[in-house]
Every structure is written in C-alpha cells, then in structure tokens.
Amino acid sequence: MSRSSRQTGDDPQLSLEARFAARKPQPAAASVAAAQVPVPESPTAAPDPKPAVPRTYAVSDLVRAARLMLEGRFSDVRVEGEVSGFTRSGPGHIYFCLKDEVAQIDCVMWNRDARRLAFRVEDGLLARCRGRLTIYEGRGKFQLAVTEIEPAGAGALAVAFEQLKQKLAAEGLFDPARKRPIPYVPRRIAVVTSPTGAVIRDIVRVAHRRFPVPILLVPTVVQGEGASIRIAAALRAAAAVSDVDVIVLARGGGSLEDLWAFNEEPVARAIAACRVPVISAVGHETDFTIADFVADLRASTPSAAAEHAVPVADELRDELFVLHRRVVRAVEAQLHAGRLALERGQARLGDPRRLLDQRRQRLDDFAGRGAGALRRRLAGERTRLRDVELALYRGHPQRRIAHQRAALLTLARRLESAAAAAITRRRRALEAATGKLDALSPFKVLDRGYSLARGPDGHLVTRAGQVQPGDALRVTLRDGEIESRVERTRARPRPEAES
C-alpha cells in the first residue's frame, strides 16, 4: 500500500488532521493553518508485515489539532438559544451559556466586540449569536467565540430602548414631579441641533414670528457614531450660558437608527442634569425617544417646540392691556374703599382736641393715684425698715455676748455656792464616817487589852478547833506581835449551847 493510500485509511499512526482532511473538504485558509501546526508524522511503510505500534501524542498537540479542525469546519456559525450564567470580567470580556431544552454551549465575547453592543445582555434573553467554534487549549474547553449578538424576535435597538427606558424610569428620571415649567417669556432660547438642517430654520422662523426673543444655536451632529456624546456636550454648553432660560433639543424625522443617538444614556443624563428646562422635539409626532421621556416637555415637531418656548407678542400685548385695566380698576376700587373708611373713622373720632383733653385728665388722674400709691408704699417700707433695724439691734453680737457673759457669771456664782455647800456636806459626812470607823477599828480593841491570834495559814483564830497542838501562832498586840506554839486546846461551850 502506498503512503498516499494509507493516509486515507484507518491507520492509527495517521494524524487527526490528515484523517479529517481526507474525509471532508476544508476551506483553503483552514488547510493552510492546519499545515502550519507541527503534527507528528506517521512512520514510513516498512516491508515488515508486523503491525505498527500506535503513536502517543502530547496533550497540547492533540488539543491544538482539534481546535484547528473545529475552527476550520465551523468558522462562521449562527446559534440561537437562551442566555444563562452571564458574567463580565474586569477587562470587559463577557462569558455566558447558550442553552435549549436538551443541551448548552459555553460562549465568550471579547471586549473589542462587546463594546459594539447596543443593548445589555442578561440571563433569560433569547439571543441569536454569530461566531466560530473553538477550543480553549488551557482547559481543553469547547466554546463558541461570539462576534455578534442580536435578540431573537425583537430587534437589538428595540431591546436596548426598553432596557434603558426601564433603568431610567426606576431611577425616577421620568417622574412628572421633577419636570419644570417652561418660562413664559424666556430671556434667550438655546437650540441644540444640526446647523445645516431645516430644523433650525423652522424654529427661528416660528419663534421670531411669535416673539422676537434671542436664539442661540449650539451646533452638534444628531446621528452617527459618537453623536450621543457630542449632543450631551452641546446640552452642557447651552446650560452654561447665564441668560439661557430654556433649551430646545431638536432633530427632523427619520428611522429608529437615525434617531438612535437620542435614545442613548449620555443624552438622557445630560438632559436630567440641565439647570434650565429642556424641550425635546425629536422626529415626527409618532416618534418617541428616551429624550422625550426625560425632557421637561415633549413637542411633536421642532415648530411646535418653538410655539411652546415663546408666546405670541400680539396676544401678550392684549393680555397685558387687559391686566393693566384690571389693575387700574382694582387700585381705584381700593382707593375709593379707603376714602370711605377714612370718612367713617373721622366721624367716629370727632374733634381731636376733646380727645386730647380727656387723655390729659386721665393722665393727671393716673399721676395722682400713682403718687399716693408711692407714698403709701414708702411709708410701709419705712415701717418695715424700722422693724428690721430693731430686730438687728436686738440680735447684735455684742449685745448677745454681754447678755451671755452676765448669765455665765450668774451660773458661775451659783456653781461656786453649790460646790462649797457640797464640799461642806461631804466633809461632815466624812468626819462622821471616820469617827465610826475609828470606833470600830481593831486597834482600839487592842488598846483595851485584847489581842489577835493568826494561825499558820495567816487567818484569824476565832475558835479553838481551828488549831492543833504544835501549830505556830502569831499574836498581834497593841505595840507588836508574839510568836507562840499551841500546846493544848480546850473548847469552851458557847452560851447558846449551854442555854
């Protein structure tokens, strides 16, 4: 078998790219890319009839070959499904899954393509994606590299319109309470529109026909890429002019794509941030944009916006004349009513001199009453002052000290008298007690010839039974003591026993 014939067969040594190329036609670009990848060659045919040993490939070579085959076969595919697991990385790449009832596929959309999306991709969106099938070699992960996304069913611009409308409505930018009234006669009108279109001419013509108000044109592009940024900058520039009282944001009619700049978030934010009221006059009467919802007033056409911005001068003059007449009549009526009130007041008032005389007499009466009351008050205060002085005199410290000294002297004298009497009584009682004690003193008994005998234990011997023969005695006499010894004791009956 030749080398070329074996490359189309089932030889396990053949590379995966060669097999697929032999079975399926490939685009020229994919073939070139596949040829540039180093793939292990199959061994040359040997005359040996033994079967060849299967070749082992590196993981990276096998995954790379599969990726190139997959990208060559499915380089431009369209897939429809429901978005699930949507995430956005820091650099702006987005990752999600497309799924149906039985399967799902991982998808990635790089930042360079994601920046062009006009709407917000979110979970649950039924989307139609365009891209190429590939394999992320780092994980061997099968995925779809998406370059375009559009909603299935409604158009991308319609979805983006509804998403931004819901977002701004949730923030309160459409709330009628935040919308401001348009000034009746503005000092200056700023018109943000294209300088070359018929819109500015229609606004100037209608406005000057109604009222000669100054008009400031703030030129800007009104469609195309980057138009929303330039419209927002023009709105900020118009609001920065000090005498501009109202801004007209205007554009002629067109398709949804032509009016899309007025449906983008920068324009809506700029309108909401304007310090002066904004009239939106974008497209025809049937056209609605996000700018119409955010603006303080929506006009069906640019000409209608000019009519809302300024009044008709003749009508204003007529109204001023009517108001002038009303003011004159009101002032005249007030003057007449004032004269009548003055006359009635003068009639009730009478002659002013009599009123003055009555007031003078009443003043004299009040003066006399006041003087009498003052005199009585002074007399009462003098009486109270005398009472206070007397109380102070009585309670003066020197007077109280003298009184206390006299009382103290009296008490001292009474104490001395009482002490002397008590001492005399105590002395007499002591003398009497001393006489009694002296009469009862044992020494007096000793003077009469008696003696006191003490036993060995030092106690007085009063009975014969207290001592035994041989006991030492100490006998106390008047002028000394005698030590003796008991030779014999003899008890004498007591008189009570004898009787």
C-alpha positions as CSV (number, residue, x, y, z in Angstrom):
1,M,0.0,0.0,0.0
2,S,1.4,3.4,-0.9
3,R,1.8,6.3,1.5
4,S,-1.0,8.3,0.0
5,S,-3.4,5.5,0.2
6,R,-2.6,4.7,3.8
7,Q,-3.2,8.4,4.7
8,T,-6.9,8.0,3.8
9,G,-7.4,4.7,5.6
10,D,-7.8,3.8,9.3
11,D,-4.1,3.6,10.2
12,P,-3.9,4.7,13.9
13,Q,-0.5,6.3,13.1
14,L,-2.1,8.9,10.9
15,S,-2.6,12.4,12.3
16,L,-6.1,13.6,13.2
17,E,-5.9,16.5,10.7
18,A,-4.9,14.2,7.8
19,R,-7.9,11.9,8.5
20,F,-10.4,14.7,8.7
21,A,-8.9,16.3,5.5
22,A,-9.2,13.1,3.6
23,R,-12.9,12.6,4.6
24,K,-14.2,16.2,4.4
25,P,-13.3,19.1,2.1
26,Q,-11.8,22.1,4.0
27,P,-11.5,25.7,3.2
28,A,-8.2,26.8,1.9
29,A,-7.4,29.1,4.9
30,A,-8.1,26.3,7.4
31,S,-5.9,23.9,5.4
32,V,-3.1,26.4,5.5
33,A,-3.5,26.9,9.2
34,A,-3.6,23.2,9.8
35,A,-0.5,22.7,7.7
36,Q,1.5,25.2,9.9
37,V,0.9,23.2,13.1
38,P,3.7,20.7,13.8
39,V,1.9,17.3,13.9
40,P,3.8,14.1,14.4
41,E,4.3,12.3,11.1
42,S,3.2,8.7,10.6
43,P,6.1,6.3,10.2
44,T,7.1,5.3,6.7
45,A,5.8,2.0,5.4
46,A,8.1,-0.9,6.2
47,P,8.3,-4.1,4.3
48,D,7.9,-5.8,7.7
49,P,4.4,-7.3,7.8
50,K,4.3,-6.7,11.6
51,P,1.6,-4.2,12.8
52,A,2.9,-0.7,13.6
53,V,2.9,0.5,17.3
54,P,0.3,3.3,18.0
55,R,2.0,6.7,18.4
56,T,1.5,8.7,21.7
57,Y,0.8,12.4,21.2
58,A,1.3,15.3,23.6
59,V,-1.9,16.8,25.1
60,S,-1.2,20.2,23.7
61,D,-0.6,18.8,20.2
62,L,-3.8,16.9,20.2
63,V,-5.9,19.8,21.6
64,R,-4.3,22.2,19.1
65,A,-5.1,19.9,16.2
66,A,-8.7,19.5,17.4
67,R,-9.0,23.3,17.7
68,L,-7.8,23.9,14.2
69,M,-10.0,21.3,12.7
70,L,-13.0,22.7,14.6
71,E,-12.3,26.3,13.7
72,G,-11.8,25.3,10.0
73,R,-15.1,23.4,9.9
74,F,-17.2,25.8,11.9
75,S,-15.5,29.2,11.3
76,D,-18.8,31.1,10.9
77,V,-21.9,29.7,12.6
78,R,-25.1,31.1,14.0
79,V,-26.6,29.7,17.1
80,E,-29.9,30.6,18.8
81,G,-30.7,29.9,22.4
82,E,-31.4,31.3,25.9
83,V,-28.6,33.2,27.7
84,S,-27.6,31.8,31.1
85,G,-24.8,32.3,33.6
86,F,-23.9,35.8,32.2
87,T,-20.7,37.3,33.7
88,R,-18.4,40.2,32.7
89,S,-14.7,40.2,33.5
90,G,-12.5,43.1,34.6
91,P,-11.2,43.9,31.1
92,G,-14.7,43.8,29.7
93,H,-14.9,40.3,28.2
94,I,-18.3,38.6,28.7
95,Y,-18.9,34.9,29.3
96,F,-22.3,33.1,29.2
97,C,-24.0,29.9,28.0
98,L,-26.5,29.4,25.2
99,K,-28.9,26.6,26.1
100,D,-32.1,25.0,24.8
101,E,-34.2,22.1,26.2
102,V,-31.5,19.4,25.8
103,A,-28.1,21.0,25.5
104,Q,-25.9,24.0,26.2
105,I,-22.7,25.5,24.9
106,D,-20.2,27.9,26.6
107,C,-19.7,31.3,24.9
108,V,-17.2,34.0,25.1
109,M,-17.3,37.5,23.6
110,W,-14.2,39.6,23.7
111,N,-14.1,43.2,24.8
112,R,-13.5,44.6,21.2
113,D,-16.8,43.0,20.1
114,A,-18.7,43.6,23.3
115,R,-18.2,47.3,23.1
116,R,-20.3,47.5,20.0
117,L,-23.4,46.0,21.7
118,A,-26.4,48.5,21.7
119,F,-28.3,46.6,24.4
120,R,-27.5,44.8,27.7
121,V,-27.1,41.0,27.6
122,E,-28.7,39.4,30.6
123,D,-29.8,36.0,31.8
124,G,-33.0,34.7,30.2
125,L,-32.6,36.7,26.9
126,L,-33.4,34.7,23.8
127,A,-30.5,35.6,21.6
128,R,-29.1,34.7,18.2
129,C,-25.2,34.6,18.3
130,R,-22.7,34.6,15.4
131,G,-19.2,33.4,15.8
132,R,-16.8,30.4,15.5
133,L,-16.4,27.2,17.4
134,T,-13.1,26.8,19.1
135,I,-11.4,25.1,22.0
136,Y,-9.7,26.9,24.9
137,E,-6.4,24.9,24.9
138,G,-5.6,25.8,28.5
139,R,-8.5,23.7,29.7
140,G,-9.5,21.7,26.6
141,K,-12.8,23.5,26.8
142,F,-15.2,23.5,23.8
143,Q,-16.8,27.0,23.4
144,L,-18.2,29.5,20.9
145,A,-16.3,32.7,20.3
146,V,-19.1,35.2,19.6
147,T,-18.6,38.3,17.5
148,E,-22.3,39.4,17.1
149,I,-25.4,39.1,19.3
150,E,-28.9,40.1,18.5
151,P,-32.1,39.4,20.3
152,A,-34.2,36.7,18.7
153,G,-37.6,38.2,17.8
154,A,-37.4,41.9,18.7
155,G,-34.5,43.9,17.2
156,A,-31.4,44.8,19.2
157,L,-32.3,48.5,19.1
158,A,-35.8,47.9,20.4
159,V,-34.4,45.7,23.3
160,A,-31.8,48.4,24.1
161,F,-34.6,51.0,24.1
162,E,-36.7,49.1,26.5
163,Q,-33.8,48.2,28.8
164,L,-32.6,51.9,29.1
165,K,-36.2,53.1,29.5
166,Q,-36.8,50.7,32.4
167,K,-33.5,51.6,34.0
168,L,-34.1,55.4,33.9
169,A,-37.7,55.0,34.9
170,A,-36.5,53.1,38.0
171,E,-34.2,55.9,38.9
172,G,-37.0,58.5,38.7
173,L,-35.8,60.4,35.6
174,F,-39.3,60.1,34.0
175,D,-41.1,61.2,37.2
176,P,-43.5,64.1,36.4
177,A,-42.7,65.6,39.8
178,R,-39.2,66.5,38.6
179,K,-40.3,68.2,35.4
180,R,-40.1,72.0,35.5
181,P,-42.5,74.5,33.8
182,I,-41.3,76.3,30.7
183,P,-40.7,80.1,31.3
184,Y,-43.5,82.2,29.8
185,V,-41.1,84.8,28.3
186,P,-37.5,83.5,28.2
187,R,-34.6,85.8,28.0
188,R,-32.8,83.6,25.5
189,I,-33.5,80.3,23.8
190,A,-30.7,77.8,23.1
191,V,-31.3,75.3,20.3
192,V,-29.2,72.2,20.2
193,T,-29.4,70.7,16.7
194,S,-27.6,70.4,13.4
195,P,-26.6,73.8,11.9
196,T,-27.2,72.6,8.4
197,G,-30.7,71.1,8.6
198,A,-34.1,72.7,8.1
199,V,-34.9,72.3,11.8
200,I,-33.1,75.4,13.0
201,R,-34.7,77.5,10.2
202,D,-38.1,76.3,11.2
203,I,-37.5,77.1,14.8
204,V,-36.1,80.6,14.1
205,R,-39.0,81.4,11.7
206,V,-41.7,80.3,14.0
207,A,-40.2,81.9,17.1
208,H,-39.5,85.3,15.6
209,R,-42.9,85.4,14.0
210,R,-44.4,84.9,17.5
211,F,-41.9,86.9,19.6
212,P,-38.5,88.5,18.9
213,V,-36.6,86.5,21.5
214,P,-32.8,86.0,21.1
215,I,-31.9,82.4,19.9
216,L,-28.6,80.8,20.5
217,L,-27.6,77.9,18.2
218,V,-25.5,75.2,19.8
219,P,-24.4,73.1,16.8
220,T,-23.9,69.4,17.0
221,V,-24.2,66.2,15.0
222,V,-27.5,64.4,15.5
223,Q,-26.8,60.9,14.2
224,G,-24.0,58.5,13.7
225,E,-21.3,57.0,15.9
226,G,-20.4,59.2,18.9
227,A,-23.4,61.6,18.3
228,S,-24.8,61.0,21.8
229,I,-21.6,62.2,23.4
230,R,-21.5,65.3,21.3
231,I,-25.2,66.0,21.9
232,A,-24.6,65.7,25.7
233,A,-21.7,68.1,25.5
234,A,-23.8,70.6,23.5
235,L,-26.5,70.4,26.2
236,R,-24.0,71.2,28.9
237,A,-22.6,74.1,26.9
238,A,-26.0,75.6,26.4
239,A,-26.9,75.2,30.1
240,A,-23.6,77.1,31.0
241,V,-24.8,80.3,29.3
242,S,-26.2,82.5,32.0
243,D,-29.1,84.1,30.3
244,V,-30.5,81.0,28.6
245,D,-33.8,80.2,30.2
246,V,-34.9,77.2,28.0
247,I,-33.2,74.7,25.7
248,V,-34.8,73.1,22.7
249,L,-33.3,69.7,21.7
250,A,-34.4,69.2,18.1
251,R,-34.0,66.9,15.1
252,G,-36.0,66.1,12.0
253,G,-37.7,62.8,11.3
254,G,-36.0,59.5,10.4
255,S,-35.8,55.8,11.1
256,L,-35.1,54.3,14.5
257,E,-31.4,54.0,13.6
258,D,-31.3,57.7,12.5
259,L,-32.8,58.8,15.9
260,W,-30.8,56.4,18.0
261,A,-28.4,59.0,19.4
262,F,-31.4,60.4,21.3
263,N,-32.1,57.0,22.9
264,E,-28.6,56.7,24.5
265,E,-27.8,57.2,28.1
266,P,-25.4,60.1,27.8
267,V,-28.1,62.3,26.3
268,A,-30.7,61.3,28.9
269,R,-28.2,62.0,31.7
270,A,-27.3,65.4,30.2
271,I,-31.0,66.4,29.9
272,A,-31.7,65.4,33.5
273,A,-28.7,67.4,34.7
274,C,-29.6,70.6,32.9
275,R,-30.1,73.6,35.2
276,V,-32.8,75.0,32.8
277,P,-36.0,73.3,31.4
278,V,-35.5,71.3,28.2
279,I,-38.0,70.8,25.3
280,S,-37.5,67.7,23.3
281,A,-38.5,68.0,19.6
282,V,-37.0,64.9,18.0
283,G,-38.6,63.4,14.9
284,H,-42.2,63.5,13.9
285,E,-45.3,63.3,16.1
286,T,-45.3,59.4,16.1
287,D,-41.6,59.2,17.0
288,F,-40.8,58.6,20.7
289,T,-37.2,58.7,22.1
290,I,-35.7,58.4,25.6
291,A,-35.0,62.1,25.4
292,D,-38.8,62.8,25.1
293,F,-39.4,61.0,28.4
294,V,-36.6,62.7,30.3
295,A,-37.2,66.2,29.0
296,D,-39.4,68.7,30.8
297,L,-41.7,69.0,27.8
298,R,-42.1,66.9,24.6
299,A,-43.1,68.7,21.4
300,S,-44.4,66.8,18.4
301,T,-42.2,68.8,15.9
302,P,-39.5,71.4,16.1
303,S,-42.0,74.1,15.0
304,A,-44.3,73.0,17.9
305,A,-41.3,73.3,20.2
306,A,-40.8,77.0,19.1
307,E,-44.5,77.6,19.8
308,H,-44.2,76.1,23.3
309,A,-41.0,78.1,24.0
310,V,-42.3,81.7,23.3
311,P,-45.7,83.3,23.4
312,V,-47.3,85.4,20.6
313,A,-46.3,89.0,21.0
314,D,-49.7,90.4,20.0
315,E,-51.5,88.1,22.4
316,L,-49.1,89.1,25.1
317,R,-49.8,92.8,24.5
318,D,-53.5,92.2,24.6
319,E,-53.2,90.2,27.8
320,L,-51.0,92.9,29.3
321,F,-53.6,95.6,28.3
322,V,-56.4,93.5,29.9
323,L,-54.2,93.0,33.1
324,H,-53.4,96.8,33.1
325,R,-57.1,97.6,33.0
326,R,-57.8,95.1,35.8
327,V,-55.0,96.6,37.9
328,V,-56.2,100.2,37.4
329,R,-59.8,99.2,38.3
330,A,-58.7,97.3,41.4
331,V,-56.5,100.2,42.5
332,E,-59.3,102.7,42.0
333,A,-61.7,100.4,43.9
334,Q,-59.2,100.2,46.8
335,L,-58.7,103.9,46.9
336,H,-62.5,104.5,47.0
337,A,-62.9,102.0,49.8
338,G,-60.0,103.7,51.7
339,R,-61.6,107.1,51.4
340,L,-64.9,105.7,52.7
341,A,-63.1,104.0,55.6
342,L,-61.3,107.3,56.4
343,E,-64.5,109.3,56.4
344,R,-66.2,106.8,58.7
345,G,-63.2,106.8,61.0
346,Q,-63.2,110.6,61.2
347,A,-66.9,110.6,62.0
348,R,-66.3,108.2,64.9
349,L,-63.3,110.0,66.0
350,G,-64.8,113.5,66.4
351,D,-62.8,116.6,67.5
352,P,-59.2,115.6,68.3
353,R,-58.8,118.3,70.9
354,R,-61.6,116.9,73.1
355,L,-59.9,113.5,72.9
356,L,-56.7,115.1,73.9
357,D,-58.3,116.9,76.9
358,Q,-59.8,113.6,78.1
359,R,-56.4,111.9,77.7
360,R,-54.7,114.7,79.7
361,Q,-57.3,114.5,82.5
362,R,-56.9,110.7,82.7
363,L,-53.2,111.2,82.7
364,D,-53.4,113.6,85.7
365,D,-55.7,111.1,87.5
366,F,-53.2,108.4,86.9
367,A,-50.4,110.6,88.2
368,G,-52.2,111.4,91.4
369,R,-53.1,107.8,92.0
370,G,-49.5,106.8,91.3
371,A,-48.1,109.5,93.7
372,G,-50.5,108.3,96.6
373,A,-49.6,104.7,96.0
374,L,-46.0,105.6,96.0
375,R,-46.3,107.5,99.3
376,R,-48.1,104.6,100.9
377,R,-45.6,102.2,99.7
378,L,-42.7,104.3,101.0
379,A,-44.4,104.6,104.5
380,G,-44.8,100.8,104.6
381,E,-41.2,100.3,103.6
382,R,-40.0,102.7,106.3
383,T,-42.1,100.8,109.0
384,R,-40.6,97.6,107.8
385,L,-37.1,99.1,107.9
386,R,-37.6,100.2,111.5
387,D,-38.7,96.8,112.5
388,V,-35.7,95.2,110.8
389,E,-33.3,97.7,112.5
390,L,-34.9,96.9,115.9
391,A,-34.5,93.2,115.2
392,L,-30.9,93.7,114.2
393,Y,-30.2,95.7,117.3
394,R,-31.7,93.0,119.5
395,G,-29.7,90.4,117.7
396,H,-26.4,92.4,117.6
397,P,-23.5,90.1,118.5
398,Q,-22.0,92.5,121.2
399,R,-25.4,92.7,122.9
400,R,-25.8,89.0,122.8
401,I,-22.2,88.5,124.2
402,A,-22.8,90.8,127.1
403,H,-26.1,89.0,127.9
404,Q,-24.3,85.7,127.7
405,R,-21.5,86.9,129.9
406,A,-23.9,88.0,132.6
407,A,-25.8,84.7,132.5
408,L,-22.4,82.9,132.6
409,L,-21.3,84.9,135.7
410,T,-24.6,84.1,137.5
411,L,-24.2,80.4,136.7
412,A,-20.5,80.5,137.9
413,R,-21.6,82.0,141.2
414,R,-24.4,79.5,141.6
415,L,-21.9,76.8,140.8
416,E,-19.4,78.0,143.4
417,S,-22.1,78.2,146.1
418,A,-23.3,74.7,145.3
419,A,-19.8,73.4,145.2
420,A,-19.0,74.9,148.6
421,A,-22.1,73.6,150.2
422,A,-21.5,70.1,148.7
423,I,-17.9,70.1,150.0
424,T,-19.1,71.1,153.5
425,R,-21.6,68.3,153.4
426,R,-19.1,65.8,152.2
427,R,-16.5,66.9,154.9
428,R,-19.1,66.5,157.7
429,A,-20.1,63.1,156.4
430,L,-16.5,62.0,156.1
431,E,-15.8,63.1,159.6
432,A,-18.8,61.2,160.9
433,A,-17.7,58.1,159.0
434,T,-14.2,58.4,160.2
435,G,-15.4,58.6,163.8
436,K,-17.4,55.4,163.3
437,L,-14.6,53.6,161.6
438,D,-12.2,54.7,164.3
439,A,-14.6,53.4,167.0
440,L,-14.8,50.1,165.2
441,S,-11.1,49.8,164.5
442,P,-9.5,46.6,165.9
443,F,-6.6,48.8,167.1
444,K,-9.0,50.4,169.5
445,V,-9.9,47.0,170.8
446,L,-6.2,46.2,171.2
447,D,-5.8,49.4,173.3
448,R,-8.3,47.9,175.7
449,G,-6.1,44.8,176.3
450,Y,-7.3,42.4,173.6
451,S,-5.0,40.6,171.1
452,L,-5.4,39.0,167.6
453,A,-4.2,35.4,167.0
454,R,-3.4,34.2,163.5
455,G,-2.9,30.6,162.6
456,P,-0.2,29.0,160.3
457,D,-2.3,30.0,157.3
458,G,-2.5,33.7,158.4
459,H,-6.2,33.6,159.2
460,L,-7.6,35.0,162.5
461,V,-8.2,32.2,165.0
462,T,-11.6,32.7,166.4
463,R,-12.3,29.1,167.6
464,A,-10.3,26.6,169.4
465,G,-10.9,24.0,166.8
466,Q,-9.1,26.0,164.1
467,V,-5.6,25.0,165.6
468,Q,-4.0,21.8,166.7
469,P,-1.3,21.3,169.4
470,G,2.1,22.2,167.9
471,D,0.7,24.8,165.5
472,A,2.6,28.1,165.4
473,L,0.6,31.2,166.2
474,R,1.3,34.9,165.6
475,V,-0.4,37.1,168.2
476,T,-0.8,40.8,167.4
477,L,-0.8,43.1,170.4
478,R,-1.1,46.9,170.7
479,D,2.5,47.5,170.3
480,G,3.8,44.4,168.5
481,E,3.5,40.7,167.8
482,I,4.3,37.5,169.7
483,E,5.1,34.2,168.0
484,S,4.0,31.2,170.1
485,R,3.1,27.5,169.7
486,V,-0.1,25.7,170.8
487,E,0.5,23.1,173.4
488,R,-3.1,22.2,174.1
489,T,-6.6,23.3,173.1
490,R,-9.6,23.3,175.3
491,A,-13.0,24.1,173.8
492,R,-15.4,26.1,175.9
493,P,-19.1,25.6,175.4
494,R,-20.9,28.5,173.7
495,P,-23.6,30.3,175.6
496,E,-26.2,29.2,173.1
497,A,-25.4,25.5,173.7
498,E,-25.4,26.0,177.4
499,S,-28.8,27.6,177.4
